Amino acid sequence: MYTYTYSLLFVLLNVSHSVCIHSQYSTIFAIVQKLKHSFGNFFWLYWLHTLIVLFCNFFIHTHYWKFVK
């Protein structure tokens, strides 16, 4: 039960963190569009960052709870 609760908290943390990062990049998108540069790089950077955060948290979560148990 506790493991499931912490899993849910990890997911919520990741989602909220990703939303914050995305909103920050949205303002960068607007600035970049005004400068007439390509904003695709920022989009891929956002998704790459999200995947890295999810992978790291999943890795820590699975291995950490093996040691706790």
PQR file of N, CA, C, O and H, with PARSE charges and radii, in Angstrom:
ATOM      1  N   MET A   1       0.833  -1.202   0.000 -0.4000 1.5000
ATOM      2  CA  MET A   1       0.000   0.000   0.000 -0.0000 2.0000
ATOM      3  C   MET A   1       0.875   1.262   0.000  0.5500 1.7000
ATOM      4  O   MET A   1       0.628   2.212  -0.743 -0.5500 1.4000
ATOM      5  N   TYR A   2       1.904   1.240   0.858 -0.4000 1.5000
ATOM      6  CA  TYR A   2       2.785   2.404   0.904 -0.0000 2.0000
ATOM      7  C   TYR A   2       3.552   2.585  -0.405  0.5500 1.7000
ATOM      8  O   TYR A   2       3.747   3.705  -0.876 -0.5500 1.4000
ATOM      9  H   TYR A   2       2.105   0.468   1.461  0.4000 1.0000
ATOM     10  N   THR A   3       3.975   1.479  -0.974 -0.4000 1.5000
ATOM     11  CA  THR A   3       4.704   1.551  -2.242 -0.0000 2.0000
ATOM     12  C   THR A   3       3.825   2.146  -3.335  0.5500 1.7000
ATOM     13  O   THR A   3       4.294   2.956  -4.134 -0.5500 1.4000
ATOM     14  H   THR A   3       3.816   0.569  -0.592  0.4000 1.0000
ATOM     15  N   TYR A   4       2.558   1.752  -3.376 -0.4000 1.5000
ATOM     16  CA  TYR A   4       1.623   2.294  -4.368 -0.0000 2.0000
ATOM     17  C   TYR A   4       1.420   3.788  -4.153  0.5500 1.7000
ATOM     18  O   TYR A   4       1.365   4.556  -5.114 -0.5500 1.4000
ATOM     19  H   TYR A   4       2.177   1.094  -2.726  0.4000 1.0000
ATOM     20  N   THR A   5       1.308   4.199  -2.891 -0.4000 1.5000
ATOM     21  CA  THR A   5       1.122   5.620  -2.578 -0.0000 2.0000
ATOM     22  C   THR A   5       2.320   6.439  -3.031  0.5500 1.7000
ATOM     23  O   THR A   5       2.161   7.510  -3.616 -0.5500 1.4000
ATOM     24  H   THR A   5       1.353   3.575  -2.111  0.4000 1.0000
ATOM     25  N   TYR A   6       3.522   5.934  -2.761 -0.4000 1.5000
ATOM     26  CA  TYR A   6       4.726   6.648  -3.179 -0.0000 2.0000
ATOM     27  C   TYR A   6       4.873   6.662  -4.693  0.5500 1.7000
ATOM     28  O   TYR A   6       5.381   7.632  -5.255 -0.5500 1.4000
ATOM     29  H   TYR A   6       3.651   5.063  -2.286  0.4000 1.0000
ATOM     30  N   SER A   7       4.440   5.611  -5.355 -0.4000 1.5000
ATOM     31  CA  SER A   7       4.461   5.586  -6.824 -0.0000 2.0000
ATOM     32  C   SER A   7       3.577   6.691  -7.374  0.5500 1.7000
ATOM     33  O   SER A   7       3.951   7.390  -8.316 -0.5500 1.4000
ATOM     34  H   SER A   7       4.027   4.822  -4.898  0.4000 1.0000
ATOM     35  N   LEU A   8       2.405   6.844  -6.779 -0.4000 1.5000
ATOM     36  CA  LEU A   8       1.466   7.879  -7.206 -0.0000 2.0000
ATOM     37  C   LEU A   8       2.060   9.261  -6.977  0.5500 1.7000
ATOM     38  O   LEU A   8       1.905  10.156  -7.807 -0.5500 1.4000
ATOM     39  H   LEU A   8       2.102   6.276  -6.014  0.4000 1.0000
ATOM     40  N   LEU A   9       2.737   9.430  -5.853 -0.4000 1.5000
ATOM     41  CA  LEU A   9       3.369  10.719  -5.556 -0.0000 2.0000
ATOM     42  C   LEU A   9       4.485  11.029  -6.555  0.5500 1.7000
ATOM     43  O   LEU A   9       4.643  12.176  -6.975 -0.5500 1.4000
ATOM     44  H   LEU A   9       2.863   8.702  -5.179  0.4000 1.0000
ATOM     45  N   PHE A  10       5.251  10.018  -6.930 -0.4000 1.5000
ATOM     46  CA  PHE A  10       6.294  10.207  -7.934 -0.0000 2.0000
ATOM     47  C   PHE A  10       5.696  10.663  -9.261  0.5500 1.7000
ATOM     48  O   PHE A  10       6.222  11.569  -9.907 -0.5500 1.4000
ATOM     49  H   PHE A  10       5.122   9.087  -6.589  0.4000 1.0000
ATOM     50  N   VAL A  11       4.597  10.035  -9.661 -0.4000 1.5000
ATOM     51  CA  VAL A  11       3.952  10.396 -10.926 -0.0000 2.0000
ATOM     52  C   VAL A  11       3.444  11.829 -10.869  0.5500 1.7000
ATOM     53  O   VAL A  11       3.644  12.596 -11.812 -0.5500 1.4000
ATOM     54  H   VAL A  11       4.169   9.299  -9.135  0.4000 1.0000
ATOM     55  N   LEU A  12       2.790  12.197  -9.775 -0.4000 1.5000
ATOM     56  CA  LEU A  12       2.268  13.552  -9.634 -0.0000 2.0000
ATOM     57  C   LEU A  12       3.401  14.576  -9.638  0.5500 1.7000
ATOM     58  O   LEU A  12       3.277  15.654 -10.221 -0.5500 1.4000
ATOM     59  H   LEU A  12       2.627  11.574  -9.010  0.4000 1.0000
ATOM     60  N   LEU A  13       4.503  14.225  -8.981 -0.4000 1.5000
ATOM     61  CA  LEU A  13       5.661  15.119  -8.965 -0.0000 2.0000
ATOM     62  C   LEU A  13       6.206  15.325 -10.372  0.5500 1.7000
ATOM     63  O   LEU A  13       6.520  16.447 -10.769 -0.5500 1.4000
ATOM     64  H   LEU A  13       4.604  13.350  -8.508  0.4000 1.0000
ATOM     65  N   ASN A  14       6.314  14.235 -11.119 -0.4000 1.5000
ATOM     66  CA  ASN A  14       6.835  14.319 -12.494 -0.0000 2.0000
ATOM     67  C   ASN A  14       5.933  15.157 -13.384  0.5500 1.7000
ATOM     68  O   ASN A  14       6.408  15.987 -14.160 -0.5500 1.4000
ATOM     69  H   ASN A  14       6.059  13.323 -10.796  0.4000 1.0000
ATOM     70  N   VAL A  15       4.631  14.936 -13.268 -0.4000 1.5000
ATOM     71  CA  VAL A  15       3.679  15.671 -14.107 -0.0000 2.0000
ATOM     72  C   VAL A  15       3.730  17.158 -13.786  0.5500 1.7000
ATOM     73  O   VAL A  15       3.803  17.988 -14.692 -0.5500 1.4000
ATOM     74  H   VAL A  15       4.245  14.262 -12.638  0.4000 1.0000
ATOM     75  N   SER A  16       3.693  17.496 -12.501 -0.4000 1.5000
ATOM     76  CA  SER A  16       3.715  18.906 -12.115 -0.0000 2.0000
ATOM     77  C   SER A  16       5.030  19.564 -12.529  0.5500 1.7000
ATOM     78  O   SER A  16       5.047  20.712 -12.972 -0.5500 1.4000
ATOM     79  H   SER A  16       3.634  16.821 -11.765  0.4000 1.0000
ATOM     80  N   HIS A  17       6.127  18.825 -12.382 -0.4000 1.5000
ATOM     81  CA  HIS A  17       7.434  19.354 -12.767 -0.0000 2.0000
ATOM     82  C   HIS A  17       7.495  19.592 -14.273  0.5500 1.7000
ATOM     83  O   HIS A  17       8.003  20.617 -14.726 -0.5500 1.4000
ATOM     84  H   HIS A  17       6.112  17.892 -12.023  0.4000 1.0000
ATOM     85  N   SER A  18       6.979  18.642 -15.040 -0.4000 1.5000
ATOM     86  CA  SER A  18       6.985  18.774 -16.499 -0.0000 2.0000
ATOM     87  C   SER A  18       6.120  19.944 -16.950  0.5500 1.7000
ATOM     88  O   SER A  18       6.481  20.665 -17.881 -0.5500 1.4000
ATOM     89  H   SER A  18       6.566  17.808 -14.672  0.4000 1.0000
ATOM     90  N   VAL A  19       4.983  20.132 -16.295 -0.4000 1.5000
ATOM     91  CA  VAL A  19       4.096  21.249 -16.642 -0.0000 2.0000
ATOM     92  C   VAL A  19       4.798  22.575 -16.374  0.5500 1.7000
ATOM     93  O   VAL A  19       4.692  23.510 -17.168 -0.5500 1.4000
ATOM     94  H   VAL A  19       4.690  19.547 -15.539  0.4000 1.0000
ATOM     95  N   CYS A  20       5.518  22.654 -15.249 -0.4000 1.5000
ATOM     96  CA  CYS A  20       6.254  23.879 -14.927 -0.0000 2.0000
ATOM     97  C   CYS A  20       7.320  24.164 -15.977  0.5500 1.7000
ATOM     98  O   CYS A  20       7.467  25.298 -16.433 -0.5500 1.4000
ATOM     99  H   CYS A  20       5.604  21.894 -14.605  0.4000 1.0000
ATOM    100  N   ILE A  21       8.060  23.130 -16.355 -0.4000 1.5000
ATOM    101  CA  ILE A  21       9.101  23.287 -17.371 -0.0000 2.0000
ATOM    102  C   ILE A  21       8.469  23.730 -18.689  0.5500 1.7000
ATOM    103  O   ILE A  21       8.996  24.608 -19.372 -0.5500 1.4000
ATOM    104  H   ILE A  21       7.941  22.209 -15.985  0.4000 1.0000
ATOM    105  N   HIS A  22       7.334  23.117 -19.041 -0.4000 1.5000
ATOM    106  CA  HIS A  22       6.686  23.442 -20.302 -0.0000 2.0000
ATOM    107  C   HIS A  22       6.201  24.885 -20.316  0.5500 1.7000
ATOM    108  O   HIS A  22       6.316  25.566 -21.335 -0.5500 1.4000
ATOM    109  H   HIS A  22       6.907  22.404 -18.486  0.4000 1.0000
ATOM    110  N   SER A  23       5.658  25.358 -19.193 -0.4000 1.5000
ATOM    111  CA  SER A  23       5.165  26.734 -19.142 -0.0000 2.0000
ATOM    112  C   SER A  23       6.330  27.722 -19.244  0.5500 1.7000
ATOM    113  O   SER A  23       6.186  28.800 -19.821 -0.5500 1.4000
ATOM    114  H   SER A  23       5.565  24.805 -18.365  0.4000 1.0000
ATOM    115  N   GLN A  24       7.488  27.348 -18.677 -0.4000 1.5000
ATOM    116  CA  GLN A  24       8.662  28.210 -18.807 -0.0000 2.0000
ATOM    117  C   GLN A  24       9.109  28.278 -20.264  0.5500 1.7000
ATOM    118  O   GLN A  24       9.468  29.343 -20.766 -0.5500 1.4000
ATOM    119  H   GLN A  24       7.605  26.473 -18.207  0.4000 1.0000
ATOM    120  N   TYR A  25       9.081  27.122 -20.939 -0.4000 1.5000
ATOM    121  CA  TYR A  25       9.494  27.098 -22.334 -0.0000 2.0000
ATOM    122  C   TYR A  25       8.491  27.784 -23.240  0.5500 1.7000
ATOM    123  O   TYR A  25       8.844  28.224 -24.333 -0.5500 1.4000
ATOM    124  H   TYR A  25       8.788  26.257 -20.531  0.4000 1.0000
ATOM    125  N   SER A  26       7.241  27.881 -22.800 -0.4000 1.5000
ATOM    126  CA  SER A  26       6.235  28.569 -23.617 -0.0000 2.0000
ATOM    127  C   SER A  26       6.603  30.031 -23.790  0.5500 1.7000
ATOM    128  O   SER A  26       6.445  30.586 -24.877 -0.5500 1.4000
ATOM    129  H   SER A  26       6.953  27.524 -21.911  0.4000 1.0000
ATOM    130  N   THR A  27       7.098  30.665 -22.717 -0.4000 1.5000
ATOM    131  CA  THR A  27       7.526  32.054 -22.840 -0.0000 2.0000
ATOM    132  C   THR A  27       8.763  32.152 -23.723  0.5500 1.7000
ATOM    133  O   THR A  27       8.928  33.117 -24.470 -0.5500 1.4000
ATOM    134  H   THR A  27       7.227  30.214 -21.834  0.4000 1.0000
ATOM    135  N   ILE A  28       9.628  31.147 -23.634 -0.4000 1.5000
ATOM    136  CA  ILE A  28      10.807  31.118 -24.511 -0.0000 2.0000
ATOM    137  C   ILE A  28      10.358  30.967 -25.961  0.5500 1.7000
ATOM    138  O   ILE A  28      10.922  31.589 -26.861 -0.5500 1.4000
ATOM    139  H   ILE A  28       9.493  30.364 -23.027  0.4000 1.0000
ATOM    140  N   PHE A  29       9.323  30.124 -26.185 -0.4000 1.5000
ATOM    141  CA  PHE A  29       8.776  29.959 -27.537 -0.0000 2.0000
ATOM    142  C   PHE A  29       8.341  31.300 -28.101  0.5500 1.7000
ATOM    143  O   PHE A  29       8.633  31.619 -29.253 -0.5500 1.4000
ATOM    144  H   PHE A  29       8.864  29.619 -25.455  0.4000 1.0000
ATOM    145  N   ALA A  30       7.650  32.079 -27.298 -0.4000 1.5000
ATOM    146  CA  ALA A  30       7.143  33.371 -27.764 -0.0000 2.0000
ATOM    147  C   ALA A  30       8.296  34.305 -28.142  0.5500 1.7000
ATOM    148  O   ALA A  30       8.248  34.989 -29.164 -0.5500 1.4000
ATOM    149  H   ALA A  30       7.413  31.820 -26.362  0.4000 1.0000
ATOM    150  N   ILE A  31       9.320  34.319 -27.307 -0.4000 1.5000
ATOM    151  CA  ILE A  31      10.490  35.168 -27.587 -0.0000 2.0000
ATOM    152  C   ILE A  31      11.193  34.706 -28.859  0.5500 1.7000
ATOM    153  O   ILE A  31      11.579  35.514 -29.704 -0.5500 1.4000
ATOM    154  H   ILE A  31       9.359  33.763 -26.476  0.4000 1.0000
ATOM    155  N   VAL A  32      11.351  33.383 -28.977 -0.4000 1.5000
ATOM    156  CA  VAL A  32      12.042  32.842 -30.148 -0.0000 2.0000
ATOM    157  C   VAL A  32      11.255  33.111 -31.418  0.5500 1.7000
ATOM    158  O   VAL A  32      11.835  33.413 -32.461 -0.5500 1.4000
ATOM    159  H   VAL A  32      11.037  32.727 -28.291  0.4000 1.0000
ATOM    160  N   GLN A  33       9.923  33.002 -31.332 -0.4000 1.5000
ATOM    161  CA  GLN A  33       9.090  33.278 -32.501 -0.0000 2.0000
ATOM    162  C   GLN A  33       9.219  34.733 -32.915  0.5500 1.7000
ATOM    163  O   GLN A  33       9.240  35.042 -34.107 -0.5500 1.4000
ATOM    164  H   GLN A  33       9.452  32.757 -30.484  0.4000 1.0000
ATOM    165  N   LYS A  34       9.305  35.633 -31.934 -0.4000 1.5000
ATOM    166  CA  LYS A  34       9.476  37.048 -32.254 -0.0000 2.0000
ATOM    167  C   LYS A  34      10.812  37.291 -32.948  0.5500 1.7000
ATOM    168  O   LYS A  34      10.934  38.159 -33.813 -0.5500 1.4000
ATOM    169  H   LYS A  34       9.288  35.382 -30.966  0.4000 1.0000
ATOM    170  N   LEU A  35      11.814  36.500 -32.548 -0.4000 1.5000
ATOM    171  CA  LEU A  35      13.131  36.624 -33.180 -0.0000 2.0000
ATOM    172  C   LEU A  35      13.211  35.854 -34.493  0.5500 1.7000
ATOM    173  O   LEU A  35      14.229  35.882 -35.184 -0.5500 1.4000
ATOM    174  H   LEU A  35      11.715  35.795 -31.846  0.4000 1.0000
ATOM    175  N   LYS A  36      12.106  35.158 -34.829 -0.4000 1.5000
ATOM    176  CA  LYS A  36      11.984  34.387 -36.066 -0.0000 2.0000
ATOM    177  C   LYS A  36      13.033  33.287 -36.171  0.5500 1.7000
ATOM    178  O   LYS A  36      13.634  33.085 -37.226 -0.5500 1.4000
ATOM    179  H   LYS A  36      11.278  35.136 -34.267  0.4000 1.0000
ATOM    180  N   HIS A  37      13.246  32.572 -35.054 -0.4000 1.5000
ATOM    181  CA  HIS A  37      14.131  31.414 -35.050 -0.0000 2.0000
ATOM    182  C   HIS A  37      13.283  30.156 -34.935  0.5500 1.7000
ATOM    183  O   HIS A  37      12.097  30.224 -34.611 -0.5500 1.4000
ATOM    184  H   HIS A  37      12.758  32.737 -34.197  0.4000 1.0000
ATOM    185  N   SER A  38      13.887  29.022 -35.199 -0.4000 1.5000
ATOM    186  CA  SER A  38      13.188  27.756 -35.045 -0.0000 2.0000
ATOM    187  C   SER A  38      13.014  27.448 -33.573  0.5500 1.7000
ATOM    188  O   SER A  38      13.957  27.550 -32.789 -0.5500 1.4000
ATOM    189  H   SER A  38      14.850  28.966 -35.462  0.4000 1.0000
ATOM    190  N   PHE A  39      11.758  27.057 -33.189 -0.4000 1.5000
ATOM    191  CA  PHE A  39      11.510  26.734 -31.788 -0.0000 2.0000
ATOM    192  C   PHE A  39      11.352  25.234 -31.582  0.5500 1.7000
ATOM    193  O   PHE A  39      10.985  24.799 -30.490 -0.5500 1.4000
ATOM    194  H   PHE A  39      10.991  26.974 -33.826  0.4000 1.0000
ATOM    195  N   GLY A  40      11.622  24.437 -32.612 -0.4000 1.5000
ATOM    196  CA  GLY A  40      11.513  22.992 -32.480 -0.0000 2.0000
ATOM    197  C   GLY A  40      12.509  22.396 -31.493  0.5500 1.7000
ATOM    198  O   GLY A  40      12.218  21.411 -30.815 -0.5500 1.4000
ATOM    199  H   GLY A  40      11.920  24.790 -33.499  0.4000 1.0000
ATOM    200  N   ASN A  41      13.697  23.015 -31.423 -0.4000 1.5000
ATOM    201  CA  ASN A  41      14.721  22.506 -30.515 -0.0000 2.0000
ATOM    202  C   ASN A  41      14.268  22.557 -29.062  0.5500 1.7000
ATOM    203  O   ASN A  41      14.552  21.643 -28.288 -0.5500 1.4000
ATOM    204  H   ASN A  41      13.933  23.816 -31.974  0.4000 1.0000
ATOM    205  N   PHE A  42      13.568  23.619 -28.693 -0.4000 1.5000
ATOM    206  CA  PHE A  42      13.084  23.744 -27.328 -0.0000 2.0000
ATOM    207  C   PHE A  42      12.031  22.677 -27.029  0.5500 1.7000
ATOM    208  O   PHE A  42      11.961  22.146 -25.920 -0.5500 1.4000
ATOM    209  H   PHE A  42      13.337  24.361 -29.322  0.4000 1.0000
ATOM    210  N   PHE A  43      11.217  22.376 -28.037 -0.4000 1.5000
ATOM    211  CA  PHE A  43      10.185  21.361 -27.863 -0.0000 2.0000
ATOM    212  C   PHE A  43      10.816  19.999 -27.577  0.5500 1.7000
ATOM    213  O   PHE A  43      10.388  19.301 -26.657 -0.5500 1.4000
ATOM    214  H   PHE A  43      11.274  22.807 -28.937  0.4000 1.0000
ATOM    215  N   TRP A  44      11.822  19.618 -28.351 -0.4000 1.5000
ATOM    216  CA  TRP A  44      12.498  18.334 -28.134 -0.0000 2.0000
ATOM    217  C   TRP A  44      13.273  18.332 -26.830  0.5500 1.7000
ATOM    218  O   TRP A  44      13.366  17.299 -26.167 -0.5500 1.4000
ATOM    219  H   TRP A  44      12.170  20.185 -29.098  0.4000 1.0000
ATOM    220  N   LEU A  45      13.833  19.480 -26.452 -0.4000 1.5000
ATOM    221  CA  LEU A  45      14.539  19.588 -25.180 -0.0000 2.0000
ATOM    222  C   LEU A  45      13.580  19.336 -24.016  0.5500 1.7000
ATOM    223  O   LEU A  45      13.928  18.673 -23.039 -0.5500 1.4000
ATOM    224  H   LEU A  45      13.757  20.319 -26.990  0.4000 1.0000
ATOM    225  N   TYR A  46      12.368  19.878 -24.140 -0.4000 1.5000
ATOM    226  CA  TYR A  46      11.352  19.670 -23.101 -0.0000 2.0000
ATOM    227  C   TYR A  46      11.008  18.196 -22.960  0.5500 1.7000
ATOM    228  O   TYR A  46      10.959  17.681 -21.842 -0.5500 1.4000
ATOM    229  H   TYR A  46      12.086  20.417 -24.934  0.4000 1.0000
ATOM    230  N   TRP A  47      10.766  17.499 -24.081 -0.4000 1.5000
ATOM    231  CA  TRP A  47      10.421  16.079 -24.018 -0.0000 2.0000
ATOM    232  C   TRP A  47      11.592  15.233 -23.538  0.5500 1.7000
ATOM    233  O   TRP A  47      11.400  14.262 -22.806 -0.5500 1.4000
ATOM    234  H   TRP A  47      10.807  17.916 -24.989  0.4000 1.0000
ATOM    235  N   LEU A  48      12.806  15.598 -23.948 -0.4000 1.5000
ATOM    236  CA  LEU A  48      13.994  14.873 -23.500 -0.0000 2.0000
ATOM    237  C   LEU A  48      14.154  15.010 -21.989  0.5500 1.7000
ATOM    238  O   LEU A  48      14.448  14.040 -21.291 -0.5500 1.4000
ATOM    239  H   LEU A  48      12.962  16.386 -24.543  0.4000 1.0000
ATOM    240  N   HIS A  49      13.957  16.226 -21.500 -0.4000 1.5000
ATOM    241  CA  HIS A  49      14.045  16.468 -20.063 -0.0000 2.0000
ATOM    242  C   HIS A  49      12.994  15.654 -19.308  0.5500 1.7000
ATOM    243  O   HIS A  49      13.288  15.070 -18.264 -0.5500 1.4000
ATOM    244  H   HIS A  49      13.718  17.015 -22.067  0.4000 1.0000
ATOM    245  N   THR A  50      11.777  15.616 -19.834 -0.4000 1.5000
ATOM    246  CA  THR A  50      10.700  14.854 -19.199 -0.0000 2.0000
ATOM    247  C   THR A  50      11.034  13.375 -19.138  0.5500 1.7000
ATOM    248  O   THR A  50      10.832  12.735 -18.106 -0.5500 1.4000
ATOM    249  H   THR A  50      11.538  16.090 -20.681  0.4000 1.0000
ATOM    250  N   LEU A  51      11.545  12.823 -20.235 -0.4000 1.5000
ATOM    251  CA  LEU A  51      11.909  11.402 -20.262 -0.0000 2.0000
ATOM    252  C   LEU A  51      13.031  11.090 -19.283  0.5500 1.7000
ATOM    253  O   LEU A  51      13.004  10.058 -18.612 -0.5500 1.4000
ATOM    254  H   LEU A  51      11.709  13.342 -21.073  0.4000 1.0000
ATOM    255  N   ILE A  52      14.017  11.977 -19.200 -0.4000 1.5000
ATOM    256  CA  ILE A  52      15.130  11.759 -18.274 -0.0000 2.0000
ATOM    257  C   ILE A  52      14.637  11.773 -16.834  0.5500 1.7000
ATOM    258  O   ILE A  52      15.032  10.930 -16.027 -0.5500 1.4000
ATOM    259  H   ILE A  52      14.039  12.815 -19.745  0.4000 1.0000
ATOM    260  N   VAL A  53      13.767  12.740 -16.510 -0.4000 1.5000
ATOM    261  CA  VAL A  53      13.221  12.828 -15.148 -0.0000 2.0000
ATOM    262  C   VAL A  53      12.417  11.583 -14.812  0.5500 1.7000
ATOM    263  O   VAL A  53      12.562  11.020 -13.726 -0.5500 1.4000
ATOM    264  H   VAL A  53      13.446  13.424 -17.165  0.4000 1.0000
ATOM    265  N   LEU A  54      11.566  11.149 -15.742 -0.4000 1.5000
ATOM    266  CA  LEU A  54      10.764   9.955 -15.499 -0.0000 2.0000
ATOM    267  C   LEU A  54      11.637   8.718 -15.327  0.5500 1.7000
ATOM    268  O   LEU A  54      11.400   7.910 -14.430 -0.5500 1.4000
ATOM    269  H   LEU A  54      11.448  11.606 -16.624  0.4000 1.0000
ATOM    270  N   PHE A  55      12.638   8.568 -16.175 -0.4000 1.5000
ATOM    271  CA  PHE A  55      13.519   7.403 -16.090 -0.0000 2.0000
ATOM    272  C   PHE A  55      14.293   7.392 -14.776  0.5500 1.7000
ATOM    273  O   PHE A  55      14.380   6.359 -14.112 -0.5500 1.4000
ATOM    274  H   PHE A  55      12.831   9.225 -16.904  0.4000 1.0000
ATOM    275  N   CYS A  56      14.851   8.537 -14.401 -0.4000 1.5000
ATOM    276  CA  CYS A  56      15.625   8.613 -13.157 -0.0000 2.0000
ATOM    277  C   CYS A  56      14.754   8.308 -11.951  0.5500 1.7000
ATOM    278  O   CYS A  56      15.164   7.566 -11.059 -0.5500 1.4000
ATOM    279  H   CYS A  56      14.780   9.376 -14.941  0.4000 1.0000
ATOM    280  N   ASN A  57      13.555   8.875 -11.916 -0.4000 1.5000
ATOM    281  CA  ASN A  57      12.666   8.620 -10.789 -0.0000 2.0000
ATOM    282  C   ASN A  57      12.221   7.164 -10.750  0.5500 1.7000
ATOM    283  O   ASN A  57      12.108   6.576  -9.674 -0.5500 1.4000
ATOM    284  H   ASN A  57      13.222   9.478 -12.641  0.4000 1.0000
ATOM    285  N   PHE A  58      11.972   6.585 -11.908 -0.4000 1.5000
ATOM    286  CA  PHE A  58      11.580   5.173 -11.956 -0.0000 2.0000
ATOM    287  C   PHE A  58      12.726   4.288 -11.460  0.5500 1.7000
ATOM    288  O   PHE A  58      12.513   3.354 -10.687 -0.5500 1.4000
ATOM    289  H   PHE A  58      12.064   7.062 -12.782  0.4000 1.0000
ATOM    290  N   PHE A  59      13.937   4.594 -11.912 -0.4000 1.5000
ATOM    291  CA  PHE A  59      15.116   3.818 -11.506 -0.0000 2.0000
ATOM    292  C   PHE A  59      15.339   3.924  -9.994  0.5500 1.7000
ATOM    293  O   PHE A  59      15.542   2.916  -9.317 -0.5500 1.4000
ATOM    294  H   PHE A  59      14.111   5.353 -12.539  0.4000 1.0000
ATOM    295  N   ILE A  60      15.299   5.153  -9.477 -0.4000 1.5000
ATOM    296  CA  ILE A  60      15.495   5.369  -8.038 -0.0000 2.0000
ATOM    297  C   ILE A  60      14.383   4.684  -7.256  0.5500 1.7000
ATOM    298  O   ILE A  60      14.630   4.049  -6.230 -0.5500 1.4000
ATOM    299  H   ILE A  60      15.134   5.971 -10.027  0.4000 1.0000
ATOM    300  N   HIS A  61      13.173   4.819  -7.744 -0.4000 1.5000
ATOM    301  CA  HIS A  61      12.009   4.250  -7.054 -0.0000 2.0000
ATOM    302  C   HIS A  61      12.116   2.727  -6.953  0.5500 1.7000
ATOM    303  O   HIS A  61      11.930   2.166  -5.873 -0.5500 1.4000
ATOM    304  H   HIS A  61      12.972   5.335  -8.576  0.4000 1.0000
ATOM    305  N   THR A  62      12.407   2.064  -8.050 -0.4000 1.5000
ATOM    306  CA  THR A  62      12.447   0.598  -8.046 -0.0000 2.0000
ATOM    307  C   THR A  62      13.627   0.079  -7.232  0.5500 1.7000
ATOM    308  O   THR A  62      13.477  -0.866  -6.458 -0.5500 1.4000
ATOM    309  H   THR A  62      12.558   2.520  -8.927  0.4000 1.0000
ATOM    310  N   HIS A  63      14.794   0.684  -7.398 -0.4000 1.5000
ATOM    311  CA  HIS A  63      15.981   0.176  -6.707 -0.0000 2.0000
ATOM    312  C   HIS A  63      16.004   0.585  -5.232  0.5500 1.7000
ATOM    313  O   HIS A  63      16.470  -0.166  -4.375 -0.5500 1.4000
ATOM    314  H   HIS A  63      14.916   1.452  -8.027  0.4000 1.0000
ATOM    315  N   TYR A  64      15.500   1.767  -4.958 -0.4000 1.5000
ATOM    316  CA  TYR A  64      15.489   2.237  -3.570 -0.0000 2.0000
ATOM    317  C   TYR A  64      14.583   1.363  -2.702  0.5500 1.7000
ATOM    318  O   TYR A  64      14.948   0.997  -1.585 -0.5500 1.4000
ATOM    319  H   TYR A  64      15.122   2.377  -5.654  0.4000 1.0000
ATOM    320  N   TRP A  65      13.405   1.032  -3.222 -0.4000 1.5000
ATOM    321  CA  TRP A  65      12.468   0.247  -2.409 -0.0000 2.0000
ATOM    322  C   TRP A  65      12.923  -1.200  -2.248  0.5500 1.7000
ATOM    323  O   TRP A  65      12.505  -1.874  -1.306 -0.5500 1.4000
ATOM    324  H   TRP A  65      13.108   1.329  -4.130  0.4000 1.0000
ATOM    325  N   LYS A  66      13.771  -1.687  -3.148 -0.4000 1.5000
ATOM    326  CA  LYS A  66      14.348  -3.028  -2.959 -0.0000 2.0000
ATOM    327  C   LYS A  66      15.256  -3.035  -1.731  0.5500 1.7000
ATOM    328  O   LYS A  66      15.277  -4.000  -0.967 -0.5500 1.4000
ATOM    329  H   LYS A  66      14.111  -1.140  -3.913  0.4000 1.0000
ATOM    330  N   PHE A  67      16.006  -1.946  -1.552 -0.4000 1.5000
ATOM    331  CA  PHE A  67      16.903  -1.869  -0.399 -0.0000 2.0000
ATOM    332  C   PHE A  67      16.135  -1.612   0.889  0.5500 1.7000
ATOM    333  O   PHE A  67      16.510  -2.117   1.947 -0.5500 1.4000
ATOM    334  H   PHE A  67      15.989  -1.162  -2.173  0.4000 1.0000
ATOM    335  N   VAL A  68      15.068  -0.833   0.809 -0.4000 1.5000
ATOM    336  CA  VAL A  68      14.275  -0.534   2.010 -0.0000 2.0000
ATOM    337  C   VAL A  68      13.616  -1.802   2.528  0.5500 1.7000
ATOM    338  O   VAL A  68      13.591  -2.060   3.732 -0.5500 1.4000
ATOM    339  H   VAL A  68      14.763  -0.423  -0.050  0.4000 1.0000
ATOM    340  N   LYS A  69      13.076  -2.602   1.587 -0.4000 1.5000
ATOM    341  CA  LYS A  69      12.443  -3.852   2.001 -0.0000 2.0000
ATOM    342  C   LYS A  69      13.504  -4.824   2.460  0.5500 1.7000
ATOM    343  O   LYS A  69      13.185  -5.946   2.853 -0.5500 1.4000
ATOM    344  H   LYS A  69      13.097  -2.392   0.609  0.4000 1.0000
TER
END
